[in-house]
Amino acid sequence: MGQVRQNEQSGGRGPRPGGLLRRTRTARLVAAGLAAAALLSGCAPGQEGDPGGAGGPGAAGQQGPAPETKAQRLVRKQAAIAAATRKWGLAQIPLTAPAPPDAKPALSTRDGFEVEGQEDLPHVFTTVPVKERVVFLTIDDGAEKDPEFLRMMKELDIPYSAFLSDYLVSEDYGYFRAMQKQGTTLNNHTIDHPYLPGLSYEEQRHQICGMQDVIEKQYGKRPRLFRPPYGNYNQDTLKAAKSCGIEAVPLWNAEAFTDRVDYREWDRDLHPGDIVLTHFRGTGEWGGSMVDMVRQAMKVITSKGYAVARLEDYV
């Protein structure tokens, strides 16, 4: 190629005697100078910045696309939830809950729900004191083990908390293990779901501490939250719960079914921080599935301008 360029530069005449040698020596000197400069500048062949090295354009082209930004991840997630909304037949796209607070709100027992010595016992409440328009979905017992429900909640990214009783959960511990892997916290709802005020202190403690042991053994962590069956309790219940490591007793302010939502308050409405109760039930007891229940609950929650947040982020 060098010979062709020389011919082109001389208009077709042959090289002059000694010209090729001089040019070859000059080219070698230039190449040596460039190599020395490259070493001094840290851009020797094979180093970053050298077009022919590992850091050159050829290598950069093999690194793949740039990392996804936070905004891009959010857009992709919102698109996936919109698609899941259509897939599962929800009336509206679920609203996105705000980021959880840096400090959890201070809890207190609801007026009229106190027992003697309440100040030293776990608080009992139906609403978490927040200003944001969020509510908390909680599901009790563990009778129905519907895989479609797990898929639905994962694809819609709706958080919820489970309160489990061993006499039902023990039929399929694996189902709730899959639930836990999706980010759901598994909480205490006693071993056998009895009417606790009818039991002695020791019997109540067996029901609560025994379920703590089951959840720790099966799922690796002792719960902080406990819900008494039917929402019924007495002083012994809360004393026993505290002795078992329970920190709070969330009840509920609304209850979701496949065809309606019922309310505790006189205004028959949701309020910021309300806890919504539902159950692991199926068509045999409800006339509908858990998927139907979620559709109904989310229709009400979203239409009233509320997002579902994760209870354990606030309590």
Buried (B, 14 or more C-beta within 10 A) or exposed (E): EEEEEBEEEEEEEEEEEEEEEEEEEEEEEEEEEEEEEBEEEEBBEEBEEBEEBEBBEEBEEEEEEEEEEEEEEEEEEEEEBEEBBEEBEBEEBBBBBEEBEEEEEEBBBBEEBBBEEBEEBBBBBBBBEBEBBBBBBBBBBBBBBBEEBBBBBBBBBBBBBBBBBBBBBEEEBEBBEBBBEEEBBBBBBBBEBBEBBEBEBEEBBBBBBBBBEBBEEBBEEBBBBBBBBEBEBBBBBBBBBBEBBBBBBBBBBBBBBBEEBEBBEEEEEBBBBBBBBBBBBBEEEBEBBBBBBBBBBBBBBBEBEBBBBBBBBBB
